Amino acid sequence: ERPFWGPADRIRAIGADCKRGSPKFPPLRFDLGDRVVCSVDDDWVPGQVVRKWYTEEEFENGHAVPYQVLLDTGDFIYAPLDDDDCVRRSTAPPVP
């Protein structure tokens, strides 16, 4: 059972960091409410983390992704990996 989306080698590395008896999911860089920018169609779009270890019924075998993000455009997306190629801390102020 893979609780993470992403490249197989990255998933193995995450799994190796999770020792028996530790939580199923490793700690994440961002907390709920944190401002982030997400890679969307070759652009960086600001938003806010609204869920951690997000899952959907359509995800297979209990998969989860690190974050669900509400973009400043009003769209919800999810970040499949917790790394700077996918999601970064934002310095952009929230949309009023």
C-alpha positions in Angstrom: 0.0 0.0 0.0 1.4 3.4 -1.1 0.1 6.3 0.9 1.9 8.8 -1.4 1.7 9.9 -4.9 4.9 10.5 -6.8 7.9 8.9 -8.4 8.6 5.4 -7.1 12.1 6.2 -5.9 10.8 9.2 -3.9 8.1 7.1 -2.4 10.6 4.4 -1.3 12.7 7.1 0.3 9.7 8.5 2.2 8.7 5.0 3.3 12.3 4.3 4.5 12.1 7.5 6.7 8.9 6.2 8.4 10.0 3.7 11.0 7.7 1.1 12.5 5.5 2.7 15.2 5.8 6.2 13.7 2.8 8.0 12.1 1.8 6.7 8.7 2.6 10.0 7.1 5.8 12.0 7.5 5.8 15.7 8.7 5.2 18.3 6.1 6.9 21.6 5.5 3.7 23.7 5.5 0.8 24.0 8.0 -2.9 24.8 7.4 -3.3 28.4 6.4 0.2 28.8 5.1 0.6 30.9 2.0 2.2 28.9 -0.9 2.7 29.1 -4.6 1.9 26.0 -6.7 3.3 24.9 -10.0 0.3 25.0 -12.4 0.7 24.6 -16.2 4.3 26.0 -16.2 3.3 28.9 -14.0 3.4 29.6 -10.2 0.0 30.4 -8.7 -0.4 31.7 -5.1 -2.8 30.1 -2.7 -3.4 28.8 0.8 -3.0 25.3 2.3 -6.5 24.1 3.3 -5.8 20.4 4.0 -2.9 18.2 4.8 -2.6 14.6 3.6 -5.6 15.1 1.3 -7.4 12.2 -0.3 -10.3 11.6 -2.7 -12.5 8.6 -3.3 -11.0 8.3 -6.8 -7.4 7.9 -5.4 -6.4 4.3 -5.4 -5.5 2.2 -2.4 -5.7 4.9 0.3 -3.3 7.2 -1.6 -3.0 10.7 -0.2 -1.2 13.8 -1.4 0.6 16.3 0.9 -1.7 19.3 0.4 -5.0 20.6 -0.9 -4.6 24.2 -1.8 -7.2 26.9 -2.4 -5.6 29.0 -5.1 -6.2 32.8 -5.2 -8.1 32.2 -8.4 -10.8 30.4 -6.3 -9.8 26.9 -7.7 -8.9 24.0 -5.5 -5.9 21.9 -6.5 -3.7 19.4 -4.7 0.1 19.2 -4.5 1.3 15.7 -5.3 4.7 16.1 -3.7 6.0 18.2 -0.8 9.0 19.7 -2.7 10.0 23.0 -4.3 9.3 21.7 -7.8 5.6 21.4 -6.9 4.9 23.8 -4.0 6.9 26.6 -2.4 6.4 29.1 0.4 4.8 32.3 -0.9 5.6 35.9 -0.1 2.4 37.1 -1.9 -0.2 38.7 0.4 -3.6 37.0 0.5 -6.3 38.1 -1.9 -8.6 40.7 -0.1 
